[in-house]
Amino acid sequence: MSEDNQALPILNSRLSVRAKPNARQTKITKVEGNVAFIDIAAPPEDDKANLELLKFLRRHTKRPCRIQSGATSKNKVIVFD
């Protein structure tokens, strides 16, 4: 199974993410317990990495989402509407 096709541990419409900005491409690298580790192909400045992460998750899950907490941290909680 491709890493990008992994089932994300979305619990109660929330997803815990450990983000790694400045990657070559945006992809899910692994899922460990209830945390998805995601490489992000954008720098962590001017909200670029957050926007790329949300765009990737919307495309991957086909659901609208937003950052609930961790906008300035590598550890984030994403909420799906």
C-alpha positions in Angstrom: 0.0 0.0 0.0 1.3 3.5 -0.9 2.0 5.7 2.1 -0.4 8.4 0.8 -3.2 5.8 0.8 -2.9 5.0 4.5 -6.0 5.3 6.6 -5.7 8.4 8.7 -6.5 8.0 12.4 -9.4 10.5 12.4 -11.1 10.2 15.8 -14.2 12.3 16.6 -13.6 14.4 13.5 -10.0 15.2 14.7 -6.6 14.2 13.4 -3.3 14.6 15.3 -0.5 15.5 12.9 3.3 15.8 13.3 4.3 18.1 10.5 7.7 18.2 8.8 8.0 21.3 6.6 10.6 21.8 3.8 10.1 18.3 2.4 10.5 17.4 -1.2 6.9 16.5 -1.6 3.8 16.5 0.6 3.0 13.0 1.7 2.1 10.8 4.7 5.3 9.2 5.9 3.8 7.0 8.6 0.9 6.6 11.1 1.9 5.7 14.6 -1.0 5.2 17.0 -3.3 8.2 16.7 -0.7 10.4 15.0 -0.1 10.9 11.3 3.4 12.0 10.4 3.2 14.2 7.3 6.0 15.7 5.2 5.1 19.1 3.8 6.6 20.6 0.6 6.5 24.2 1.9 8.5 26.3 4.2 7.2 27.0 7.8 6.9 30.8 7.1 4.0 33.0 6.2 1.6 30.1 6.9 2.7 28.4 3.7 3.3 25.0 5.4 -0.1 25.1 7.1 -1.9 26.0 3.9 -0.2 23.2 2.0 -1.1 20.7 4.8 -4.7 21.7 4.7 -4.8 21.5 0.9 -3.3 18.0 1.1 -5.7 16.8 3.7 -8.7 18.2 1.9 -7.6 16.4 -1.3 -6.8 13.1 0.6 -10.0 12.9 2.6 -12.3 14.9 0.4 -13.6 16.7 3.5 -13.2 20.4 4.6 -10.8 20.9 7.5 -9.1 23.5 9.6 -6.3 23.7 12.2 -7.8 23.7 15.7 -4.5 24.0 17.5 -0.8 24.0 16.8 -0.7 26.6 14.0 2.9 27.6 15.0 4.0 24.1 16.1 5.0 20.9 14.4 2.3 19.1 16.5 -1.1 20.0 15.2 -4.8 19.0 15.7 -6.9 19.2 12.5 -10.7 19.3 12.7 -12.8 18.0 9.9 -16.2 19.6 9.3 
